[in-house]
């Protein structure tokens, strides 16, 4: 029942907000949304405390008939690969509710309702063990995010929302065809059954690239990343936080649950394609981030570069690489979410995201600047912050795989430091640049609490990542053993 509660509690609360809410009772709706987010997070805590990290088997499994005629089940469960994403999603939802407390003044109930429903659907993606159930959750996440960008976004919000929706939907249609092929072969939509299904290399290749189309767009990998900067720039702050912290991980997670175990021979055969595209993302997109003048665009491109580390780590086929990539997914959730929140804090006061419109913010907002610099350092991959652990593991795994690939991947740390420090220097340090900066007031108690919680998470994960790596160890080992064995008939 735990996973069902984690999925459906926020969805039910979100629906309640949509039904009961009115603009005149916005204050009550905010408190209801916060209560719902906290309760939804508390429900996920037993998933952490009750998880047995000594086994690679699925845990907290629930299975019930859904559409019997087609052998489709409501089948849930988590292993060491997916477990941490359930509480992470619920945790980020609390931050999102706090971030919009004073910013959103119209249609408050609809805004919070969309985020709560989105939260439940994303937990569903990480928990689904039935292919059709996974597809329904995976596609359903598009709807609330499309509405969030299209209704509460910036001046070009409709364009950005359409681009986001069409890119991700187009990729997912190929995945649907792959799921139907696997159903015809196995007579079931059970994902774990598909993992054992023998397939010729030609079929594996087609399946691999069908899944690649869906998951590469969602990550997003170069060259299908162009929807992301537009979506980030136009989305409200909370939309950017959820998009970067959780939604990008849905695609990366798909590689581990579908592409690698279902088509292991094709995954090994075409690993070089993923490694090459990942290195392009890490290096080229890092250079693109350096020339951005808009803070949100800079952090959006930085997300593409950081997610390049994730896909690189997966296809190195060693434990350091895969575990490091999963750690990087979790860390990026904290760090990128925090970076977008900091940009949102400044935007709420000055209504500009242009780097040139700031300078010397530390003089007027010292508490806020301390948090912003910490998150900037984590984005650079500074040791003792969450941003370092995953990237370091992936680089070690890359060096084990091939020294030159490791060297190329390591250059990303230099580019990451360059664009992040350049932004920090120009926005936060130096003399007060203009009257807008002079008039700034430091963060209030709500903003302080929000950023402090994320700061603790970033430092805790950077100093003591053992709980994260211990949980995933058995599942990653089992996945790599599985991928090493041919499934060709």
C-alpha positions in Angstrom: 0.0 0.0 0.0 2.9 2.4 0.6 3.6 3.1 -3.1 0.0 3.5 -3.9 -0.3 6.0 -1.1 2.7 7.8 -2.3 1.2 8.0 -5.8 -2.5 8.7 -5.1 -2.4 10.9 -2.0 -0.9 13.9 -3.8 -3.2 13.2 -6.8 -6.3 13.1 -4.6 -5.3 16.3 -2.7 -4.5 18.0 -6.1 -8.0 17.1 -7.4 -9.5 18.4 -4.1 -7.7 21.7 -4.6 -9.1 21.9 -8.1 -12.6 21.2 -7.0 -12.8 23.2 -3.8 -10.5 26.1 -4.6 -11.5 29.7 -5.4 -9.3 32.8 -5.7 -11.0 34.3 -2.6 -9.8 31.4 -0.3 -6.3 31.3 -1.7 -4.7 31.4 1.8 -6.5 28.3 2.9 -5.5 26.6 -0.4 -1.8 27.3 0.2 -2.0 25.7 3.6 -3.9 22.7 2.2 -1.3 22.3 -0.5 1.5 22.5 2.0 -0.2 20.0 4.3 -0.8 17.6 1.3 2.9 17.9 0.2 4.2 17.2 3.8 1.8 14.2 4.3 2.8 12.8 0.9 6.5 13.1 1.9 5.9 11.4 5.3 4.2 8.5 3.5 7.5 7.9 1.5 9.7 7.7 4.6 8.8 4.1 5.4 10.1 3.3 1.9 13.5 4.4 3.0 13.5 2.9 6.5 11.9 -0.4 5.5 14.1 -0.9 2.4 16.4 -3.9 2.5 19.6 -3.0 0.7 21.0 -6.6 0.8 18.8 -7.7 -2.1 18.3 -6.7 -5.7 14.7 -7.9 -5.7 11.7 -5.6 -6.1 10.3 -4.4 -2.7 6.9 -3.0 -1.5 5.4 -4.9 -4.4 1.7 -4.4 -5.2 -0.1 -6.3 -7.9 -3.8 -6.3 -9.0 -5.7 -7.0 -12.2 -6.3 -3.8 -14.2 -7.3 -4.7 -17.8 -7.6 -8.5 -17.6 -8.3 -9.1 -21.3 -4.9 -7.7 -22.3 -3.1 -9.1 -19.2 -2.4 -5.5 -18.0 -1.8 -5.2 -14.2 -1.6 -2.4 -11.6 1.9 -3.6 -10.7 4.1 -1.5 -8.5 7.5 -2.0 -6.8 10.9 -0.4 -6.2 14.5 -1.7 -6.1 17.8 0.0 -5.3 17.7 1.9 -8.6 14.3 3.5 -8.2 13.8 3.7 -4.5 15.4 7.1 -3.8 13.4 8.9 -6.5 10.1 8.2 -4.6 11.0 10.3 -1.5 13.0 12.8 -3.7 9.9 13.6 -5.7 7.8 14.1 -2.6 10.6 16.2 -1.0 10.9 18.5 -4.0 7.1 19.0 -4.0 7.3 20.6 -0.5 10.0 23.0 -1.7 7.9 23.8 -4.8 4.8 24.7 -2.6 6.9 26.9 -0.4 8.6 28.6 -3.3 5.3 29.9 -4.8 3.7 31.0 -1.5 3.7 34.7 -2.1 4.5 34.8 -5.8 1.4 33.2 -7.3 -1.7 35.3 -6.6 -4.3 34.2 -9.2 -5.6 30.6 -9.7 -3.6 29.5 -6.7 -5.7 26.3 -6.2 -5.2 25.3 -9.8 -1.4 26.0 -9.6 -0.9 23.9 -6.5 -3.4 21.2 -7.8 -1.3 20.8 -11.0 1.9 20.4 -9.0 0.5 17.8 -6.6 -1.1 15.8 -9.4 2.3 15.9 -11.3 4.1 14.8 -8.1 1.9 11.6 -7.8 2.3 10.8 -11.5 6.1 11.0 -11.4 6.2 8.7 -8.3 4.0 6.4 -10.5 6.7 6.4 -13.3 9.4 5.3 -10.8 7.2 2.6 -9.2 5.5 1.0 -12.3 6.4 -2.6 -13.1 3.8 -3.0 -15.8 4.7 -1.6 -19.2 1.3 -0.1 -20.0 1.0 1.4 -16.5 4.5 3.0 -16.9 3.4 4.4 -20.3 0.2 5.9 -18.8 2.1 7.6 -16.0 5.0 8.7 -18.3 2.6 10.4 -20.7 0.3 11.7 -18.1 3.1 13.8 -16.5 3.1 15.9 -19.7 -0.4 17.3 -19.0 0.1 19.2 -15.7 3.6 20.4 -16.8 2.1 21.6 -20.1 -0.6 23.6 -18.2 1.9 24.9 -15.6 4.2 26.4 -18.4 1.3 27.4 -20.6 -0.8 29.2 -18.0 1.7 30.6 -15.5 4.8 31.0 -17.7 6.5 34.0 -19.3 5.7 35.9 -22.5 6.5 33.1 -24.9 4.8 30.4 -22.6 2.5 29.0 -25.3 5.3 28.4 -27.7 7.5 26.8 -25.0 4.6 24.6 -23.7 3.8 23.4 -27.3 7.4 22.6 -28.0 7.9 20.7 -24.7 4.7 18.7 -25.4 5.3 17.9 -29.0 9.0 16.8 -28.6 8.2 14.5 -25.7 5.0 13.1 -27.2 6.7 12.3 -30.5 9.5 10.4 -28.9 7.0 8.5 -26.7 5.0 7.2 -29.6 8.0 5.0 -30.7 8.2 3.7 -27.2 4.5 2.7 -27.4 5.2 0.7 -30.5 8.1 -1.0 -28.7 5.9 -1.9 -25.7 3.2 -3.4 -28.0 5.9 -5.5 -29.8 7.1 -6.9 -26.5 3.5 -7.6 -25.4 3.0 -9.6 -28.7 6.2 -11.5 -28.0 5.6 -12.3 -24.4 1.8 -12.1 -23.9 2.3 -9.8 -21.0 3.1 -6.2 -20.1 5.2 -7.3 -17.1 8.5 -5.4 -17.3 10.4 -8.0 -15.3 9.2 -10.7 -17.8 10.5 -8.6 -20.7 13.9 -8.5 -19.0 14.2 -12.3 -19.5 12.6 -12.4 -23.0 15.1 -13.8 -25.6 15.3 -11.6 -28.7 17.3 -11.5 -32.0 19.8 -8.7 -32.4 17.7 -7.1 -35.1 14.7 -6.8 -32.8 16.8 -5.6 -29.9 18.3 -2.9 -32.1 14.9 -1.6 -33.2 13.6 -1.8 -29.6 16.8 0.0 -28.3 16.4 2.9 -30.6 12.6 3.1 -30.1 13.2 3.4 -26.3 16.1 5.8 -27.0 13.8 8.1 -28.9 11.5 8.5 -25.9 14.1 8.7 -23.2 16.8 10.8 -25.0 14.2 13.6 -25.6 13.2 13.4 -21.9 16.7 13.5 -20.5 17.3 15.6 -22.8 20.3 14.4 -24.8 22.0 16.4 -27.6 20.7 17.1 -30.3 17.1 16.7 -29.0 17.7 19.1 -26.1 16.4 22.3 -27.7 13.0 22.2 -26.0 14.6 22.4 -22.6 16.0 26.0 -22.5 12.7 27.4 -23.9 10.7 25.4 -21.3 12.9 26.5 -18.4 13.0 30.2 -19.4 9.2 30.5 -19.8 8.2 28.2 -16.9 7.4 29.7 -13.5 10.2 29.1 -11.0 8.5 26.1 -9.4 8.0 24.6 -12.9 11.7 24.9 -13.6 12.5 23.3 -10.3 10.3 20.3 -10.9 11.4 20.0 -14.5 15.1 20.0 -13.7 15.0 18.1 -10.4 12.6 15.3 -11.3 11.2 15.3 -14.8 14.6 15.0 -16.6 15.2 11.9 -14.4 12.2 10.1 -15.9 14.1 9.6 -19.2 17.4 8.6 -17.5 15.5 6.1 -15.4 13.9 4.6 -18.5 17.4 3.6 -19.9 18.0 1.5 -16.7 14.6 -0.1 -16.6 14.0 -0.7 -20.3 16.8 -0.1 -22.8 19.6 -1.9 -21.0 17.9 -5.0 -19.5 15.4 -5.6 -22.4 18.0 -5.1 -25.2 21.4 -5.9 -23.6 23.1 -7.0 -26.8 22.0 -3.8 -28.7 22.9 -1.7 -25.6 26.5 -3.0 -25.8 26.6 -2.8 -29.6 25.5 0.8 -29.7 27.0 2.0 -26.4 29.5 4.1 -28.4 26.6 6.2 -29.8 25.3 7.1 -26.3 28.9 7.7 -25.1 29.6 10.0 -28.1 26.4 12.0 -27.7 26.9 12.3 -23.9 30.4 13.7 -24.4 29.0 16.2 -26.9 26.5 17.2 -24.3 29.1 17.5 -21.6 31.6 19.5 -23.6 29.7 21.4 -26.3 26.7 22.3 -24.1 29.1 23.4 -21.4 30.6 25.9 -23.9 27.1 27.0 -25.0 26.3 27.7 -21.3 29.3 30.0 -21.0 27.9 32.5 -23.5 24.4 32.8 -22.0 23.3 36.2 -20.7 20.1 34.9 -19.1 20.7 33.2 -15.8 17.8 30.7 -16.3 19.1 29.7 -19.7 22.6 29.3 -18.3 21.4 26.8 -15.6 19.1 25.1 -18.2 22.1 24.4 -20.5 24.1 23.4 -17.4 21.4 20.7 -16.7 21.8 19.3 -20.2 25.6 19.0 -19.5 25.1 17.4 -16.1 22.6 14.9 -17.5 25.2 14.1 -20.1 27.3 12.7 -17.2 24.3 10.5 -16.3 23.9 8.9 -19.7 27.7 8.5 -20.1 27.9 6.7 -16.8 25.1 4.2 -17.7 26.8 3.0 -20.9 30.3 2.5 -19.4 28.9 -0.8 -18.1 30.9 -0.8 -14.8 29.6 -0.3 -11.3 31.3 3.0 -10.7 29.8 4.5 -13.8 26.2 3.3 -13.3 26.2 4.0 -9.5 27.8 7.4 -10.1 25.2 8.2 -12.7 22.3 7.4 -10.4 24.0 9.4 -7.6 24.4 12.3 -10.0 20.6 12.1 -10.9 19.7 12.5 -7.2 22.4 15.2 -6.6 21.3 17.1 -9.7 17.7 17.1 -8.2 18.9 19.0 -5.2 21.5 21.3 -6.8 19.6 22.3 -10.0 16.4 22.8 -8.0 18.3 25.1 -5.6 19.9 27.0 -8.5 16.5 27.7 -10.1 15.0 28.8 -6.8 17.8 31.3 -6.3 17.1 32.8 -9.7 13.5 32.9 -8.8 14.2 34.8 -5.6 16.0 37.5 -7.6 13.4 37.5 -10.4 10.6 38.1 -7.9 12.3 41.3 -6.7 13.9 42.7 -9.9 11.8 41.0 -12.6 14.9 40.4 -14.7 17.0 37.3 -15.3 19.7 39.1 -17.3 23.1 38.8 -15.6 24.0 42.3 -16.7 21.1 43.7 -14.6 22.8 42.6 -11.4 26.1 43.0 -9.6 27.0 43.3 -5.9 24.0 41.5 -4.6 26.0 40.2 -1.6 26.0 43.8 -0.3 22.3 44.0 0.0 21.3 40.3 0.4 24.2 38.7 2.4 22.2 35.7 3.7 20.8 34.9 0.3 24.2 35.3 -1.4 25.7 32.8 1.0 23.2 30.2 -0.1 23.5 31.1 -3.8 27.3 30.7 -3.7 27.0 27.4 -1.9 24.7 26.0 -4.6 26.9 27.5 -7.3 29.9 25.7 -5.9 27.9 22.4 -5.8 27.0 23.0 -9.5 30.7 23.3 -10.2 31.3 19.9 -8.5 33.1 21.2 -5.4 34.2 18.3 -3.1 32.0 17.9 0.0 28.9 19.0 -2.0 26.3 16.7 -3.7 27.5 17.9 -7.1 30.9 16.3 -6.7 30.1 12.7 -5.7 28.3 11.5 -8.8 30.6 13.3 -11.3 33.7 11.9 -9.6 32.3 8.4 -9.7 31.4 8.7 -13.4 34.8 10.1 -14.3 36.5 7.2 -12.4 34.3 4.7 -14.2 35.1 6.4 -17.5 38.8 6.2 -16.8 38.4 2.4 -16.1 36.5 2.1 -19.4 38.8 4.2 -21.5 41.4 6.8 -20.3 40.6 9.3 -23.1 36.9 9.2 -22.5 37.6 9.8 -18.8 39.8 12.8 -19.7 37.2 14.3 -22.0 34.5 13.8 -19.3 36.7 15.5 -16.7 37.0 18.7 -18.9 33.3 19.2 -18.0 34.3 20.1 -14.5 36.4 23.0 -15.9 33.6 24.2 -18.1 31.1 23.9 -15.2 33.3 25.9 -13.0 33.9 28.5 -15.7 30.2 29.3 -16.5 29.0 29.0 -12.9 31.7 31.1 -11.3 31.4 33.7 -14.1 27.7 34.1 -13.3 28.3 34.2 -9.5 31.0 36.8 -9.9 28.9 39.1 -12.1 25.7 38.7 -10.1 26.8 38.6 -6.5 30.2 40.1 -6.1 31.7 43.6 -6.6 30.2 47.0 -5.9 26.4 47.5 -6.0 25.8 47.9 -9.8 22.5 49.9 -9.9 19.5 51.2 -8.0 17.5 47.9 -8.4 20.3 46.0 -6.6 20.6 48.8 -4.0 16.8 48.5 -3.2 17.0 44.7 -2.7 15.9 43.2 0.7 17.3 40.0 2.0 15.4 36.7 2.1 12.5 36.3 4.5 11.9 33.4 6.9 10.0 31.3 4.3 12.7 31.7 1.7 15.5 31.1 4.3 13.8 27.8 5.4 13.4 26.6 1.8 17.0 27.3 0.8 18.3 26.0 4.2 16.6 22.6 3.7 18.2 22.3 0.3 21.6 23.4 1.6 21.5 20.7 4.3 20.6 18.1 1.6 23.4 19.2 -0.7 26.0 19.2 2.1 24.8 15.9 3.7 24.9 14.1 0.4 28.3 15.6 -0.4 29.9 14.6 3.0 28.1 11.3 3.5 26.8 9.7 0.3 27.0 6.1 1.7 23.2 5.7 2.3 22.6 6.4 -1.4 25.4 4.1 -2.7 24.6 1.3 -0.3 20.9 1.2 -1.4 21.7 0.9 -5.1 24.8 -1.5 -4.9 22.9 -4.8 -5.2 20.5 -3.7 -7.9 23.3 -2.1 -10.0 25.4 -5.3 -9.7 22.5 -7.4 -10.7 21.7 -5.1 -13.7 25.3 -5.3 -14.9 25.4 -9.1 -14.6 22.1 -9.2 -16.6 23.4 -6.9 -19.3 26.6 -8.9 -19.7 24.7 -12.0 -20.8 23.5 -12.3 -24.4 19.7 -12.6 -25.0 20.1 -13.5 -28.7 18.1 -16.6 -29.6 
